[in-house]
Amino acid sequence: MGLIANIRRDLRFAGSLRRLLKRIKPIDMDSPVLVCDDWEEAADRFADHIAIEDDRRPLTYRELDAMANRFGHWAQSRRLKRGDTVALVMLNRAEYLAAWLGFSKVGVAAALINTNLTGHALAHSLTISNASQVVVDEDCWRKVEDARPLVTRNLMLWVLGLADADEADDRRGLDKPMRSGSSVRPARSARMGLTNRDTALYIYTSGTTGLPKAAKITHARARTYMRAFAGMTAATDKDVTFNVLPLYHSTGGLVGIGPALLNGGKLVLRKRFSASTFWGDVKSSGATLFVYIGELCRYLVNCPEHADERAHKLRLAFGNGLRPDVWTDFQQRFRIPNILEFYGSTEGNVSVFNFDGKPGAIGRVPAFLKKQVNFRLVRFDIDTELPVRGSDGLCQPAKAGEVGEAIGQIGDDTRHAFSGYADKAASEKKILRDVFVRGDRWFRTGDLMKQDSEGYIYFIDRIGDTYRWKGENVSTAEVEQRLADAPGVKEVIAYGVPVPGHEGKAGMVALVIDGRFSAKAFAEWVEQELPSYARPAFVRLIKSAETTGTFKYRKVDLVADGFDPDKVDGPLYVRGGKSGYTKLSEAAREAILSGETRL
């Protein structure tokens, strides 16, 4: 790259960073100005603009704020107070955002529950939320009822769209209380004493320890997510943001709403992603911005050509996880002018941004800004799964081109704060001490990356026993725990295997069986115990499970074998067929490898 091109690139980076910093500068950790205050400022300024258009109807900023106020008053009518939590289990709709914004107006936090969860995982998420009240929609209330016996506290369900015949003592319809509630803003005294250090949301993340963990999203962090992308995208009140990502994740629920709702623009919200209607919907809605995760982009690239796929007004796609092998095809085929890729963990303090659209890079930290960006890579030992330390006991920076773990220094200001999880022990495991000087503390992302000589950063893989599939993080520990009691199963080893043409890794389990293996019975157990994204795509049977010296399952050889019949010694199954799992033939494997069969 020539000198002039370098200067232009750095000027573009500096301009985007300036817009970002300008929007997040007002956030002070000890300030009483909360995320709901940011929203109310926008609602007052753009009262008659369309704020949101979901699958049901459009709502102006004034109408959405009135709905949020009703949720706030409802929470107070239930005697919920500052510091309490309400659990939300709903598909995308205007009420989802109105609910947690309304709760924040009265100092109540919202636990955003993954709607794909069922059974034990759902019960665990509800239990650790400490919520006694659950707001749920007509699509999700039955699975919450199924999980209720496994929850260790009493729950009261409030259902939007509940038929009168389905009401019970501990399950009530929410539509009537909402219609009769006051639309006037709750008194600010209800949240008096709260600051940006207090928790606004709990967003669940799956880690290597098994079941979902509740990451504490402070008001400062929620505001930072929303304000940063409101600035970086250069969005105005004329922009329309198209969002089909689930609102229970930070990308869809915070990153994906800020550019619209803080700038007076319109947020087009859909209940779920549909490949068949996506491009027609983007065209008809007049969308100018589109928030993505990489798996969604890959899926669109793999779809047949659509008549409207280039007949849109999109000027920018922004999101995370767009991998190098998809980026160029996605951008060129669908004629997306600009792509803003970013990296940021829900619970962490590390964020990097690819402002200049370098294909495959998750971000860039130019040398001249290294000290201003909270990002470092340290050398990493794959065998011990720990950073490498020198003779002085301190960590060692990774060199250009060397794979290392990404870390961020923990401090007291907005950019360096680490709020952690509801579980203090889980939070402690993410802290790395004595990194570059004695006594310093850094957040461990658990992600391996490398940085080139120009400062571009590339994602390599996740550390340990977590892999990503269908837009979700899958914990192998949870899969093993849930399947350990399956009929005839003595031992379970769960892991992810790469599949050509698919984002992330497909789930695979190696089973030690007691007696004869029943594919049908195992499939039924899998359906009952695991959410769809965590159900193994492949099953292999083994005679015994090899362990390490510390009694951990040795998975490296199993991962290397993958689902190749030439390497797998023993029966090998793939998900599908009448029995739930069928033996993997060479023809079936070739169909998967060629992309003819999608998992």
N, C-alpha and C positions, 0 to 999 in steps of 0.2 A: 504494500500500500504506500502510495506516494505521500510527500509532506503535506500537500494541500488537502488530500483525502483524510489524512490523520487529523489535521486541524479541524476540518468540517465535522468529523466524527466526534472529536472531543468537545466541540462547541454544542453539538446536538445533545451529547451526554450531560454537559453542564446546564443546558437549558431545561432539560427534563428534570434533572436533580433539583434545580432551583424552584421549579413549580411544586415539586414534592415537598421540599423543605419549607416553602412559604405556607403551605396548607397545614403542616404538622407543627410549625413553630409555636402556635398559641397553646398547645397542649402542655399543661403544667401538672405534675403528679399530685400536687397538693391543692389544685384548683377545684372549686365546687361545680365548675361547668362540666356537665356530663354529656354522654352521647345523645340523650334525649333533648338536651339544650341545642345541640347542633341541628337536630331534626326540626325542632320548633322554630329555629331561626329561618330555615329553608321553607317551612310550611307557611310562615307569615309572609315571607318575601314573594313566594310563588303560589299563593293560595288558590288561584283559579286555573293553574296549569294542571294538566293530567300528570299525576304522580306515578300511577301504576295501572297496568292493564293485565289482569290475569285471565284465566279461562272463562270467568263468569261475567266480568264487567270492568269498565274503566272507573277510576276514582281520582278526584282532584286531590291536591295537597291538603286542602281544607277538609275534605271528606275522610281522607286517610288519617289525618290528625284527630278528627272527631272519633273515629273508630278506635284509635289508640287510647284516647281519653276514656272511652267506655271500658276498655280492658283494665285500665288503671283503677277506675272506680269499682269495677267488679272485684278486683283483687282486694281492695280495701273492705268491700262488703263481706268477703270471706275471712276478714280479720288477719289478712296477711300484712306483714309490716317489713320495715327496712331490714335487710339481711336474710329474709326468707327466699325460698326458691319455688318456682312453678315449672313443671316439666311440660315441654311441647312435643307432641308426636303428631305431625301433620305433613301432608304433601304440600308442595308449593302453592300458595294462595296469598291474597292480600292480607288476610287475617293473621297469617304467620308473623309478618313484619309488624303489623299493628299491635299484636299481642306483646312481643318482647319490648317494643318501644313504649307501650303503655305501662307495662310492669316497671320499666326503668324509671318512669315518671314518679312512681311511689316507692322507689328504693328496693323493689323486688327483682331478684335475678331470675333468668330463664335458663333452664337446662334443655339444650337442643338435642333431642334424641334421634338417632339414625333410624329412619323408617324401614330399613331393610332388616333390622334386628328382630329376632323372635326368641321365644323360650328363655333359656338361662341368660344369654347375653343381654336381652332386653330387660329382664328382671334385674340383673346386676346394674345396668345403667340407671334404671329408675331408683334402685336402692341407694346408690352412692350419690344421687342428686339431692338426697334429703328432702325431696318434695313430697308433700301430702296431697297436693292438688295437681291433677294432670289434665291439660287441655289437649283434646284429641279431635280428629275429624272423622267423618263417616267412613273413610277408607281404611283407617288404622285402629279403630277402637276395639275391634274383635281380637286382634293379636295382643293388644294390651291386656284385655280380659284373660286371654289364655295364659299370659305370663304372671298375672296377679298372684296366684297361689305361691309363686316362687319369690315374691318380693317380701322383704323382712319388715315392712311397715304398712300401715293401713293407707289405702289410696282412695281418693274421691275423684271419679272421672267426670269431666265436663265435655260433652260431645257436641260439636257443630254438625247440624244436619241429622240429629238423632230422631228417629220416629218415636211417637208417644208410647207405642207398645213396647219399645226396648228400654224404657226407663226403669230404674231400680233404685233401692235405697242408696247405693253407693255409685250410681251412674245416672247423671242427669243431663238433659239437653241444655245447651248454652245459648241457643239463639234468642229465646225469650228474655233472659236476664240481660243480654247484650242490647236488645232493642229498647228495653225500658231504662237502661242506664243513662247517666248524664254524659253529654258530649262536651261539657265544659272542662277545661284543663284542671287536673287535680292541683290542689294547693302545693306550692313549692316546699312548704314546711314538711311535706311527707318524705322528702328526700334530704332534708336539712342535715348537715353533718357528713354527708357522703362526699368523697373526693374521687379523683381519677384513679386512686389506688384500689378502690373497692370493685368488687366483681359485678359485671353487668350480665355476663353469659357464662355458661359452661358448654364447651364444645368438645365432643368426645373424639379421642384419638386411640387407635389400636397400637399397642406396643409389644415388645418382646416378652413382657411378663404375662401375657394372656388376654384377659378380658379387657374391654374398653376402659380407658382412663379419662376422667373428666378434667380437661384443661381449663384453668381459670382465665377467662378473658375479662380483664379489667376494663373500666370505662376508657382509660388511656389507650389500651390496645385496640378496642373496638373503634374508637375515634381515629386512631392512627391508620388502621386498615382502610376505613372509609375515606378519610381525608386525603391520604396519600394517593389513592387511585382517582379520586376526584380531581386532583391536581395533575398527576402524570399523564392522564388520558387527554388533558386539555378539553374536557367535556364542557358544554354550555347548555343553556336551557333549550336549545334547538336539537340536542342529541337524543337519540332513542337507543337504550341499551337492551339487548335481547339476552335473556337469562333463562336457561333450562337446567342449570345445575341445582342440586338440592340445597335448600336454605339452611340445613343443619351443619354444613361444612363452611369453613371460613371463606373459601374462594367464592362460592355461590352466595353465601349469606351476608358477607361483609364487603369483600373486594368487589363483588359483582353488583352491589347496590349503591355504593358511594358515588360513582360518576353521575348517576341519574339523580338520586334523592338529595344530594347536597348542592346540586347545581341547577335545580329547576327543570331537569329533563324528565323524560318518560321511561319508566322501567316496564318492559314487556316480560311478564313472568308466565311460564308454562309449568303445569303440574309435573311433567316429566319430559324427558327427551324422546322425540319420535323422528326417526330418520326419514320416514315417508313424507312427513309434513314440514320438516325443518326449513328447507330452502323456500318453499312457498310462503311459510309463515314469516321468515326473515324479510322476504320481498314485500308482502302485503302490510307488514307492520311499519315499514319504512326505517328499519333498524340501521343505525350508523355505527354502533358498537356491539361487540359480541364477546361475552366472557366464556372461556373454555377451560377444560382440562384436556391433557394430551390424549386420553383414551377416546374422548368424543371426536377429536380431530381425526384420529386414525380410523374410527368407525365410518366417518363421512367419506374419507378417501377410499375406503374399501366398498362403498356403496355404488350401485350403477349410476350412470349419469342422470341428472335431474334437469328438467327443462328450465328451472329457475335458479340453478346453482351459480350463475354468473349475472343474474338480472337483479342484483341487490344494490343497496346504497352504502354498504359497509365501508368505513374508512379505516377501522382498527379492530383487530382481535387481540384481546389481552387475557392472560391466564398463566397456567403453569403446567409443566409436564409434556410439552410438545417436543418429541424426540427428533434427533437429526434425520432419521430415515423417513419421517413423515413431513417434516417442516416444509421442504421445497415443493413437494407434490401438492400439499395442502394450499400453500400460498399461490402457486401458479395456476393450479386447476380452478380454484374458486375465485381467483383474482382479488385477493385480499391485499390492499395497498400497504398496510403496515401491521406488524405483529410486535406486541409488547409482552415478552416472556419474563416471568419473575420466579424467584424462589423464596419461600418463607414458611417455616413450620408453624402450625397453629399455636403451640404452647411456647415457642422459643423467641429469641431476640435477634435472630440472624435473617436478614433480608438482602437480596441482591437483585438487580434489574438489568435486563438486556434492552437498553433504550434504542439501540441502533439496528435491531433486527438481524443480528448475526445468526444464521441458521444453526440450530443445535445448542447454542450457548444459553445457560439459564441466567446469566448476568455478566457484569463486567465491573471490575474494580481497577481503574487506571492507577498507575504508580503514583501520580501526583495527588491522589485522593485516598491512598491506602490508610492513612492515620485517621481519616474522617469517617470511614465505613467500618462498621462493627462486624468484621469478617476476617477470619484467619483459617488457614489449612495447616494442620499438624501431621507429621509423619505417623503412620498407623501400621500396627502389626496385625495382619489378618488372622494369624493363629490364636493370639491371645485376645483379639478383639479389643485392644487397648492402644492408646497413643504411645509411640516410642519415646522413651526418656533417655537423656544422655547421662554421662558420668556425674553430672551435677544434680541429677534428679529432676531436671526440668524438661519440658516437651521441646521438640525440635520442629521448626517450620518446614513445611514441605517445599521442595524446590519447584520451579516451573516445569510442568509436565509430569510431576510426581503425584500419585494418588494419595490423598490424605483425608482426614476427617475434618469437616467444617465445624468451627466453634465460634461463639460470640461472647465477648467479655460481659460479665454481669455487673451492673451498676445501678444507681438510684434514679437516674433520669429516664425519660420515656423510651429512648432508643436502646438503652442497655438493660431495662428492667426484665426480670424473669419471674413471672407470677407463679409458675409451676402448676401442679395438679391439686385437686381436692385431697388426694392422698399424699401426705408429707413425705413418706418413705419413697414413693415413686419420684417425687420432685428431687429428692436428694441424690438419686441415682443419675440424674441428668447433669449434675454439677461436677466439673473437673477443677481440681485445685492445684496450686503451685505449678502453673503452666509456663509462664515466661519469667515471673518473679515470685518469690515466696509470698504466700498469702493471697495471691490473686485468685479469682473465681471465674470460670468460663462455662457457658452452656454447651453441652454436647448435643449436636443435632442428630447424631446416629446415621449421618449420610456421608458417603465417600464421594469426593469430587477431585477434579484437577483443574489447574489454572495455567493458561499458556503465557507466553512472554508478553503478549499484548494486554493481559489482564482479563481475558475472557475465561469464564468459569463453566465447566461442563460436569453435569451430574453423572456419576458412575453407578452407584448401587447403594442400597440400604445395608446397614450393618446388622448382623445377627439374624434372628429368625422371624423377620417380618418381610413380606413381599406385597406387591401391589397388583390387584386384578380387578378389572371392571370399575376403575375409579375409586376403589376402596383399599385400605391397608388390611392385610390378612395376617393375623397372628397365628403362627404354627403351634404355639403353646396352647392357644384356645382350641384349635382344631383337634389337637391330640387329646386334650382333656374331654371334649365333647364326644369323641368317637371311641374313647377307651372302653366304654361300656356297651358298645355295639354287639349284637349277637355273634358269638363265636370268636370275638377278637381278643387276643391276649396282649398284644402290644401294637402301638401305632407310632409311626414316624411320619411327620408331615413336613413338606417342603414345597418350594415353588420351582417350576421348570420353564425355561423360555420356549415360546412357540412362535415360529416365524409368522410375521404378519399380524401379531397380537401385541398390544401394549402390556407391559408388566410381565408377570409370570403366572402360568396356570397352576392351580393346586394339584398336588400329587401326594398320595400316601402309600407307604409300604406297611403291610400288615403281617403280623405273625398270627396265624389262625389256629384255633383249637378245634380240630376235626375238619368237616367239610365247609367250604366257603359258599354262602348263599348270597349271590349278587343282589337278589331282590330284597332280602331282609336288610342287607347293609345299606342299600339305596334308600329304603324307607326310613331307616334310622338317620341317615344323613339329611334327608328332607325335614325330618322332625327337629333335629338339633342345631342345624347351621343355616345362617342366612344364605341367600342364593350365591353371592359372590365368594363365599368361603367354602362352598361345596367342592370337593376334589374332582378335577376333570379326569384324572387318571388314578388307577389303583394297581399296585403290584403286590404279589404275595412272596414273602421271604420266609426262610426256615428259622432264622434267629436275627436279633437286632444287635449290631456291633456298637459298642459304646467306647467313649474315651476314658482316660485315666480318672477323670472327674465325674464319670458316669453320665455324661451327656451323650445323646445319640450322635454317632458319626454320620453326618449327612452328606459330606463332600462327595463320596463315591456314588451315592444314590442320585445326587443332582447331576453328576457327570454322565450317568447312564441315561438319564431322562426317560423318555418313553420309546426308546429304540429297542425293538425286539431282539436285535443282534447282540445287545449289551445286557439286556435284562434276562437273568436266569430264573425262570419261573413264570407262572401265569401273569398276564398283563391285560388290564381292562380299561375301557374308556367309557365315560358317562354317556348314556343314551340307550335306546332300545326299550323293549317291553319290560325287561327285568331291571331297568335302571342303570345297570352297567353291563356292557357286553365285551367279549374278548376282542382285543385290538388286532385286527388283521393287517397284513402289509398294505393292502389296498386302502383300508381305512386310514392308516398312518400317512400314506402318500397324499390322500385327499386333505388331511389336516395340514401337512407341510406345504402343499400347493395353494392352500387358501380356499379350495373347493368346499371344504367343511369348516364352518366357524364354530368355535367352542363357546 
